[in-house]
């Protein structure tokens, strides 16, 4: 009987899986993960402070009547009254707990849930770096990043360790590499290779001291365009190789500092620089700071890793593989949609398409009551904030959401068969304005799905094409 059990166990635990599991659970130094935990918590605390300082909580989550929702998360709504202020206070406290490693196992998961809720409230607030924060928060919650330099490690001797399983380190490294690499892949498009919109953006920064006049030159456009492309594609492997690591890190600092100075991209530069440190040798903090010096009492037992039960280890392996498969495949989904993703926006989110397009839109929405043979223009200012109006015209999905919202509102007022049509003329990377949505389609009758939308008109004008059509009635 025992022989049958052993045979069954071996059948469920093939050699290849055992080797992978053993490699994933090899002990590596916890120091770099602990540094990132501290920096991540500090950056998140700073982000919460910025929301209070600029009164963004009221502007974005209290004063608005309508919120654009992510597909499948229409049920997520802001807290009533002053609830959002309390929510942000809680997020700040949880960020502080992550930074200090205070009740880390609980507070890290609570932070992940609280920040994800905040993130899902309104699509107009979508930013790649906020999505990255959600991912980093999830990864930190999975990992025992509180084993060193934390209040938990001070209070509970049994969790103290100078090591962490290797899968924790490599999962972070691969995630950082995915962000950089896919950002580079996304730049391999016709507009970017013709240096748009980067040429236009940097030329508008000519008033910067010292480097301002240089930004108007064609050489500067080539440097930022093709230099940024090369940087994104090679920086991750260059950071992992010790011989190129100093040069790659110097390039990271220059790249992110320039991004911070030239573009308004919030906490992304600081977050990525903090994450970049994980690409270094995992014990690098011990070589620079006595705060991370290993405890001599634990030198004879450098690893707290115990024999990992097969089932537990295999579950970790499966979770890591599924997570990485999701991260690798989701950014590619826009290839399943027809047309230019920067025009249609179908599959754009969660794909690390960062700073690749400049879009402006002039949008009008019309409601029609066929029973009364009456058509009128909808006063958008009565329903949407300035930011929402500016964003909606560039995103077909948002136009559809707002059309459904309007139709429901008008039905409440007695317009049972109301029709909603959107006229939005959009300019992409300097092209002349063209209709992005078929103005003859009643969007109130179009379903919101993940399938390609037939009512989105194709982009037919290539670069160059910077003049605006003289007969554009919305100009």
C-alpha positions in Angstrom: 0.0 0.0 0.0 2.8 2.4 0.9 4.5 1.6 -2.4 1.3 2.6 -4.3 1.1 5.9 -2.3 4.8 6.7 -3.1 4.2 5.9 -6.8 1.2 8.1 -6.9 3.1 10.9 -5.1 5.9 10.7 -7.6 3.4 10.7 -10.5 2.0 14.0 -9.2 5.4 15.4 -8.6 7.5 14.9 -11.7 11.2 15.6 -11.8 10.9 18.8 -13.8 8.4 20.3 -11.4 10.5 19.3 -8.4 13.5 21.0 -9.9 11.6 24.1 -10.6 10.1 24.1 -7.2 13.5 23.6 -5.5 15.0 26.5 -7.5 12.1 28.8 -6.7 12.5 28.1 -2.9 16.2 28.5 -2.8 17.1 31.1 -0.1 18.2 34.5 -1.3 19.1 37.6 0.7 16.0 39.5 1.8 17.7 42.9 2.0 16.7 44.3 -1.4 13.1 43.3 -1.0 13.1 44.9 2.5 14.4 48.1 1.0 11.8 48.1 -1.7 9.1 47.5 0.9 10.2 50.6 2.8 10.5 52.8 -0.3 7.2 51.6 -1.7 5.4 52.4 1.6 7.0 55.8 1.7 6.1 56.6 -1.9 2.4 55.5 -1.3 2.3 57.7 1.8 3.5 60.6 -0.3 0.9 59.9 -2.9 -1.9 60.0 -0.3 -0.5 63.3 1.0 -0.6 64.7 -2.5 -4.3 63.9 -2.8 -5.0 65.8 0.4 -2.7 68.7 -0.5 -4.3 69.3 -3.9 -7.8 68.6 -2.8 -8.1 65.8 -5.4 -10.3 63.6 -3.2 -13.1 66.1 -3.4 -12.5 66.9 -7.1 -12.3 63.3 -8.3 -14.4 61.3 -5.9 -17.0 63.5 -4.1 -18.2 66.4 -6.4 -18.8 64.2 -9.5 -22.3 63.0 -10.5 -21.1 60.3 -12.9 -18.2 57.9 -12.9 -16.8 55.9 -15.8 -16.5 52.3 -14.8 -14.1 49.5 -15.8 -15.8 46.6 -17.6 -17.1 44.2 -15.0 -16.7 46.6 -12.1 -19.7 48.8 -12.6 -20.7 48.0 -9.0 -17.8 49.9 -7.5 -18.9 53.2 -6.1 -17.3 55.9 -3.9 -18.1 56.0 -0.2 -21.0 58.4 0.6 -20.4 61.7 2.4 -16.9 62.2 3.7 -16.2 58.4 3.4 -13.6 58.9 0.7 -11.5 61.2 3.0 -11.5 58.4 5.7 -10.7 55.9 3.0 -7.6 57.9 1.9 -6.5 58.3 5.6 -6.8 54.5 5.9 -4.7 54.0 2.8 -2.0 56.3 4.2 -2.0 54.5 7.5 -1.7 51.1 5.7 1.2 52.5 3.6 2.9 53.5 6.8 2.4 50.0 8.2 3.9 48.5 5.0 6.9 50.8 5.3 7.5 49.9 8.9 6.5 46.3 8.7 3.8 46.6 11.3 1.3 43.7 11.3 2.5 43.3 7.8 0.6 40.2 6.8 -2.7 41.9 7.5 -1.9 45.5 6.5 -0.3 44.6 3.2 -3.4 42.8 2.0 -5.7 45.6 3.3 -3.6 48.1 1.4 -3.9 46.1 -1.8 -7.7 45.9 -1.4 -8.0 49.5 -0.4 -5.8 50.8 -3.2 -7.5 48.6 -5.8 -10.9 49.9 -4.8 -9.6 53.5 -5.2 -8.1 52.6 -8.6 -11.4 51.0 -9.8 -13.6 54.0 -9.0 -13.2 55.9 -12.3 -11.6 55.1 -15.6 -10.7 58.7 -16.3 -8.1 58.3 -13.5 -6.4 55.4 -15.3 -2.7 55.7 -15.3 -0.2 53.0 -16.0 1.7 53.7 -12.8 -1.4 53.3 -10.7 -2.0 49.9 -12.3 1.7 49.1 -11.5 1.1 50.1 -7.8 -1.8 47.6 -7.7 0.5 44.9 -9.0 3.3 45.7 -6.7 0.9 45.8 -3.7 -0.3 42.4 -4.7 3.2 41.0 -4.9 4.2 42.4 -1.6 1.2 41.0 0.1 2.1 37.5 -1.2 5.7 37.7 0.1 7.2 37.6 3.6 8.9 41.0 3.0 8.7 41.7 6.7 11.3 39.2 7.7 13.9 41.9 8.2 13.9 45.5 9.3 10.3 45.6 10.4 8.4 46.0 13.6 7.1 42.4 13.2 10.6 41.0 13.1 11.4 42.9 16.2 8.4 41.7 18.0 8.4 38.1 16.8 11.7 36.4 16.8 10.4 33.3 14.9 9.8 35.2 11.7 13.2 36.9 11.6 15.4 35.8 8.7 18.1 37.2 6.5 16.7 35.2 3.5 13.5 35.0 1.4 12.5 32.4 -1.2 14.0 33.0 -4.6 10.6 33.2 -6.3 9.9 36.4 -4.4 12.9 38.2 -5.9 12.5 36.9 -9.4 8.8 37.6 -9.6 9.5 41.2 -8.9 12.4 41.3 -11.3 10.3 39.7 -14.1 7.5 42.2 -13.4 9.8 45.1 -13.7 11.3 43.7 -16.9 7.8 43.2 -18.4 7.0 46.9 -17.8 10.2 48.1 -19.5 10.1 45.6 -22.3 6.5 46.0 -23.3 6.9 49.8 -23.1 9.6 49.3 -25.8 7.6 47.0 -27.9 4.7 49.5 -27.9 7.1 52.1 -29.4 7.6 50.0 -32.5 4.8 51.7 -34.3 4.8 54.0 -37.3 4.1 57.2 -35.4 6.8 56.7 -32.8 9.4 55.7 -35.4 8.5 59.0 -37.2 9.2 60.7 -33.8 5.6 61.6 -33.1 4.3 62.7 -30.6 7.7 63.0 -28.8 8.9 65.7 -31.2 5.8 67.9 -30.5 6.0 67.3 -26.7 9.6 68.2 -26.2 9.5 71.2 -28.5 6.9 72.7 -26.2 9.4 72.5 -23.3 11.8 75.0 -25.0 11.4 77.4 -22.0 13.3 75.0 -19.7 16.5 76.5 -18.4 19.8 75.4 -20.0 18.4 72.5 -22.1 15.3 74.3 -23.4 16.7 75.6 -26.7 18.1 72.1 -27.4 14.7 70.5 -27.2 13.5 72.2 -30.3 16.1 70.5 -32.5 15.6 67.4 -34.6 18.5 65.8 -32.9 16.7 66.1 -29.5 13.7 64.3 -31.0 15.9 61.5 -32.3 17.6 61.2 -28.9 14.3 61.0 -27.0 12.5 58.9 -29.6 15.0 56.2 -30.5 17.0 56.5 -27.2 13.8 55.8 -25.3 13.0 52.9 -27.5 16.4 51.3 -27.0 16.4 52.0 -23.3 13.1 50.2 -22.7 14.1 47.2 -24.7 17.5 46.5 -23.2 17.5 48.1 -19.7 16.1 45.1 -17.8 18.7 42.5 -19.0 21.5 45.2 -18.7 20.5 45.7 -15.0 20.8 42.0 -14.3 24.3 41.7 -15.7 26.9 42.9 -13.3 29.2 44.3 -16.0 26.5 46.6 -17.5 24.5 47.2 -14.3 26.3 50.6 -13.3 25.7 52.0 -16.8 22.1 50.7 -16.9 21.3 52.2 -13.5 22.8 55.5 -14.5 20.6 55.5 -17.6 17.6 54.7 -15.4 18.3 57.7 -13.2 18.7 60.0 -16.2 15.6 58.5 -18.0 13.3 58.9 -15.0 14.6 62.3 -13.9 14.0 63.6 -17.4 10.5 62.1 -17.4 9.7 63.8 -14.1 11.0 67.1 -15.3 9.5 67.1 -18.8 6.2 65.3 -18.2 3.6 65.3 -15.5 3.6 61.5 -14.6 3.2 61.6 -10.8 4.9 58.9 -8.8 5.9 56.7 -11.7 9.6 57.7 -11.9 10.1 57.3 -8.1 8.3 53.9 -8.1 10.3 52.6 -11.0 13.6 53.7 -9.6 12.8 52.0 -6.3 11.8 48.8 -8.2 14.9 49.0 -10.3 17.0 48.4 -7.1 15.6 44.9 -7.0 17.5 44.1 -10.2 20.8 44.5 -8.2 22.4 41.7 -6.3 20.0 41.0 -3.5 22.5 41.7 -0.7 23.5 45.1 -2.0 22.0 47.0 0.9 24.3 45.2 3.4 27.3 46.5 1.5 26.1 50.1 1.8 24.3 50.5 5.1 25.0 49.1 8.6 21.2 49.1 9.1 21.0 45.9 7.0 24.1 44.2 8.4 23.2 40.5 9.0 22.7 39.4 12.6 25.8 37.4 13.7 23.7 35.1 15.8 22.0 33.8 12.7 25.1 33.3 10.6 25.3 29.6 11.3 21.7 29.3 10.1 21.5 31.6 7.1 18.3 30.2 5.8 15.0 29.8 7.6 13.6 27.8 4.7 12.1 24.6 5.8 11.3 21.5 3.7 8.4 22.8 1.6 5.4 20.4 1.5 4.8 19.2 -2.0 1.2 20.5 -2.2 2.1 23.9 -0.8 5.1 24.3 -3.1 3.2 23.2 -6.2 0.5 25.7 -5.4 3.0 28.5 -5.2 4.5 27.4 -8.5 1.1 27.3 -10.1 0.2 30.8 -8.8 3.5 32.3 -10.0 3.1 30.7 -13.5 -0.5 31.9 -13.8 0.4 35.4 -12.7 3.3 35.7 -15.2 1.1 34.2 -18.0 -1.4 36.9 -17.3 1.2 39.6 -17.3 2.7 38.3 -20.6 -0.5 37.8 -22.5 -2.7 40.7 -21.4 -0.5 43.4 -23.0 -0.8 41.6 -26.3 -4.6 41.4 -26.4 -4.9 44.6 -28.5 -3.6 42.6 -31.5 -6.9 40.8 -31.4 -8.7 44.0 -32.2 -8.8 45.6 -35.7 -7.3 49.0 -36.3 -4.8 51.2 -34.6 -5.0 50.7 -30.8 -4.0 54.3 -30.2 -7.1 55.4 -32.1 -9.7 52.8 -31.1 -8.3 52.3 -27.5 -9.5 48.7 -27.6 -7.0 46.7 -25.6 -5.0 49.8 -24.7 -5.3 49.7 -20.9 -3.0 47.3 -18.9 -0.6 47.0 -21.9 2.2 49.4 -20.8 1.5 51.8 -23.7 3.0 54.8 -22.0 3.4 58.3 -23.5 2.8 57.1 -27.0 0.0 59.3 -28.3 -1.3 62.8 -28.2 -5.0 63.0 -28.7 -7.4 65.9 -28.7 -11.1 65.7 -29.2 -14.1 68.0 -29.7 -17.2 66.3 -28.7 -20.9 66.9 -28.9 -23.7 64.6 -27.8 -27.2 64.7 -29.2 -30.4 63.1 -27.8 -33.4 62.4 -30.1 -36.9 61.6 -29.1 -38.4 59.9 -32.2 -41.9 60.1 -30.8 -41.8 63.9 -30.6 -39.5 64.2 -33.6 -37.2 66.3 -31.4 -33.4 66.5 -31.2 -31.3 68.5 -28.8 -27.7 68.9 -27.8 -26.9 67.5 -24.4 -25.2 70.1 -22.0 -22.1 68.0 -21.0 -21.1 70.5 -18.3 -24.3 69.5 -16.4 -23.1 65.9 -16.1 -19.3 65.8 -16.4 -16.3 67.5 -14.9 -13.8 69.2 -17.2 -11.4 66.3 -16.9 -14.2 63.8 -17.7 -15.3 65.8 -20.8 -11.7 66.0 -22.0 -11.1 62.3 -21.5 -14.5 61.0 -22.8 -14.2 62.2 -26.4 -10.9 60.3 -26.8 -12.2 57.0 -25.6 -15.0 55.3 -27.5 -15.9 53.0 -24.5 -16.4 56.1 -22.3 -18.7 57.6 -25.0 -20.7 54.4 -24.9 -20.9 54.4 -21.1 -22.1 58.0 -20.9 -24.7 57.4 -23.7 -26.2 54.6 -21.6 -26.2 56.8 -18.5 -27.9 59.6 -20.4 -30.5 57.2 -21.9 -31.4 56.0 -18.4 -31.7 59.6 -17.2 -34.0 60.6 -20.1 -36.1 57.5 -19.7 -36.7 58.5 -16.1 -38.0 61.9 -17.4 -40.5 60.1 -19.8 -38.4 59.7 -23.0 -38.9 56.0 -23.3 -37.3 55.5 -26.8 -34.6 58.2 -26.6 -31.7 57.8 -28.9 -28.1 59.0 -28.1 -25.6 59.9 -30.8 -22.1 61.2 -30.3 -20.1 63.4 -32.6 -16.5 63.4 -31.6 -13.8 64.6 -33.9 -10.4 63.4 -32.8 -6.8 64.4 -33.7 -4.2 61.7 -33.1 -0.5 62.8 -33.0 -1.1 66.0 -35.0 -3.4 64.5 -37.7 -6.5 66.5 -38.8 -9.6 65.9 -36.9 -11.8 63.0 -38.0 -14.9 61.3 -36.7 -13.8 58.5 -34.3 -17.4 57.2 -33.7 -20.0 56.8 -36.4 -22.3 59.8 -35.7 -25.3 58.0 -37.1 -25.2 55.1 -34.6 -27.6 55.2 -31.6 -25.2 54.3 -28.8 -28.0 53.9 -26.4 -28.8 50.6 -28.2 -25.2 49.4 -28.4 -24.1 46.8 -25.8 -20.9 47.2 -23.8 -18.8 44.1 -24.5 -15.2 43.1 -24.8 -15.7 42.3 -28.5 -14.6 44.8 -31.2 -17.0 47.7 -31.6 -18.3 48.1 -35.2 -19.4 51.7 -34.5 -15.7 52.9 -34.1 -14.6 54.3 -37.4 -11.1 53.3 -38.7 -8.1 55.6 -38.7 -7.3 56.2 -42.4 -5.0 59.2 -42.3 -1.2 58.4 -42.1 1.5 60.7 -40.9 2.3 63.4 -41.9 -1.0 65.2 -41.8 -1.1 68.1 -39.4 -3.5 70.5 -41.0 -7.1 70.6 -39.7 -9.8 70.2 -42.3 -11.3 73.6 -43.2 -14.9 72.2 -43.3 -14.8 70.8 -39.8 -18.0 72.1 -38.2 -16.8 71.4 -34.7 -13.6 73.4 -35.0 
